[in-house]
């Protein structure tokens, strides 16, 4: 197995004894991101106000092309960036029937939303708050049993009209992956948003058949290895041309002109917000360019993670980690174990400087490019020691 550790020396040397098995949560950043971060500062100093010409004239289009290449999207201009996915999803929400959404929930019929019981807190919490205000009425399809999920979700979608359909491609609480999304074509009459944060740059994603139909959100914090502040939305051409929740960057093309009304760009930038810190895009561009130079694809990352997972499961077969939730090739790049001892196990492993993470009763163990077989063997050794 090829080692990429030479490209992660700044993170690895910061704590050489740490075994970091939380690549699905806070992924280590490759060294090229450091120089990119410095470049962001230098450009701000040397260009001052004119830095935005460089950001939007050169950097932004490069980042759009990176996303389009990884997701096999036909048109990079459908991509809009933002500091976080929550901001982007809220902008999509604002496009739904505005008389319903912005009015008091007690005065209007709530919006119907179809989702799952396995969505990350960023969306799940907001949706629950909307429910409290009677802004939405939610149908949550259980992700388990996994084998029948697609059939059950499709049946729910066809049973009634929903203003929004939202689901993850890789579920954060189980690691189970919907590697094939083409079945969503059968839900063509619905507005569909896919949370791809645990899929982007981790598994092979092909949106070429769905580019005109679905919204797709993801970002740089996890497998894109770029840190915070570099999230994106693929917005299908023509869908929701004028978000109600808008920022002035959505009309950046007309900034120096006298504006009549509230103009919007026609491409993905219609979903832009306002002023943001572009350093995340500098890092994202550097990391994506590095991966392209190295010839590393999402499929390569996926295959590497699968090999490390298999080794871990073999070496840790006697450890009481709990029930492995996703047990086949539809798993993403991390292992999720269900156990009443999840928090206790996490803390025990942390005492030996083995970093995992815990979400309720789920212990998650993930792998990335900065791991090799020696990390797995040493990590399992320490876990065994921690368990006495």
C-alpha positions, 0 to 999 in steps of 0.5 A: 500500500502506497504511503502518503504520510510524507504529504501530511507531515505538519499534522503528523508531527504536531503529535507524533504519538497520536493515532487519529481514527476520526478521518470522517470527522476532522480529517488531517490536512495535507501540507499543501494546505498550509502554503495555500493558507499563507497565500490567502493572507499574502493576497489579502495584504498585497491586493487589499480590495482587489483580492476579490477580483482574484478570488472570483476571477481565478480561484473560484472557477478553479474550485468549481471545476474541481467539484465538477470533476469529482462529481462528474457534473457537466457544468462547473458554473452550477456550483455555489460556495459558502462557509457551511452547508447549513447556510446553503440548505437554508437558502434552498428552504427559502425558495419553497412556497414563501407564503408558507415558509415565512409566515407564522406556522399557525396561519399557514399550512405546513410544508411537507418534508420527506427525510430519514431518521439518520440525518446529521444534526445540522439538518435534523436540528433545524427541521425539528425546530421548524416542526415546533413552529409548525412550519413543516410536517415531516415524514422520516423514513427509518434507514434500517433495515438497509436492504429495503431502504430504497424501496421504502423511501421511494414508496413514501415519496410516491404516497404524497407530494413533498415540498422537499426531499432530503437525505444523505448519501452516506449516513453519519450514524451508521456509515451506510452508503447509497452508492448508486443514486440513479433511482432518484430519477423516479422521484423527478417531480420532487425537489431533492437535496442530497447531503454528500458530506461523507461521500464527496472525495470518499466514494466514487460519485457520478451525478452526470444523470442527475445534474439537472434534477437534484441539489447536492451539498458537501464540503471540505472539512472531511474527505476533501481534507481542506478544513472549514469554510469550503462548502458547496451546493450544486444547484440544477439549472433553472431550479429556484432562480431567485432565493428569498434568503439572498446575499449581495454576492448573488448579484456580484456580476452587477455590483458596479452597475445601478441595480433595478429591483433584486437581480440574480445571476443565472448560474449557481451563484444565485445561491451565494450569500455575502462576504466570506473568508476565502481562505477555505477555498485557497486550501480546497484548491490546493488539496484538490490540485494536489490529488489531481497531480498525484492521480488520486481519485475518490475511488482510490481513496475508497479502495484504500479505506476498504483495505484498512477497514478489513485489516482493522476488523481482522485485528480487532475481531476480539475487541468488544466494540459492539455491533458493526452497523454497515457490513457490506460494500455499501459502507462508506469510509468509516466503521460505525459500531452500536454499543451502550459502551460507546462513550466509555470505549471512546474515552478509554481509547483516548487515554492511549492517544487513539482518537475515535469519535462517538455519536450517542451509542455509535462509536465511529472509526475512520480511515484516510490517506494519512493512514497505512497498515502500521497505524491500524496495527498500532491502534488496535494494540493500544485499544487492546491495552486500554481494555485491559 
